[in-house]
Amino acid sequence: MVKTRRPLGSLASERNVGGEEILRRRVGPEQSPVQRQMNGIYERREEVWRPLTRQSIVAFIRLFLMCFVEMENGLPLEPGSYRMMKKCLVKRIIPAIHWRLVYTMDEAYWPITLTQFRELDSFLTEHLPIVQKEDEWATVAYFFKEVVRQREEYKRLEEMEREAKEAVQRCLNT
């Protein structure tokens, strides 16, 4: 059938792209979430050896946390795979996050989100404290802690402004 077209997710689309026989085949063995994540990374061409983008950094962090933190995701990997993932995190991912860090409050420019930072930081604190104390990760942690502090300050200022408007409104009404 056609190699360049992709199905849209419905049976009719599968039939249009793959032909009638696509509906008669059996589904393969069930995949674990780690296998699905890895297949998605390969499909989207987000492997770590390619030039790192925000999407590939996020995909690697998700895969890393699935393998190390969420033990219910299937069969354990080989010890060599764990070593390679840790090495890739330390040598490629953390420097890429540090290098792409933009000091702004707009999340669209950040290499990772605040929730991803919190997940990865908690893992590094518990399991890799040496990496967590390195300068690059310390800079990233400082940035996200400042973002949280700035957001709290903005909320406090907005609340004070709202209270001042309410006080002026009460004064005008009396």
C-alpha angles and dihedrals in degrees: 000000000000112000099194098053120084126203118249097223103268129102092244091054091047089052093048093050102034102028132236095303092061090075093053099056123097125247115251125238118305114269126222119238089254091055091047090050092049092048090050091051091052092045093051091042093237098140116149095240089064120080106291119249131176090262094051092048090051092046092051093048090050091050091045093052092045091054099042106028108027102058094176091073097096140272117003118253125242115274090247090058091053090050091049092050092049091048091049090050093051099038103035115012102045093045090048091051090048092047094048095045110128117193099228136109092234108103093205090077097048119102091223134013126253093253092051089049091052093049093048094042092052090050092049091047092053103036110017107031092159091060091044091058096050118113097247095052091040089057091050091048091048090052094052093044089053090049090054091047092049092049091051090049091050090051091049092049092047090050091050090049091050091049090050091051090050091050091050090048091051091049091051093048094053 
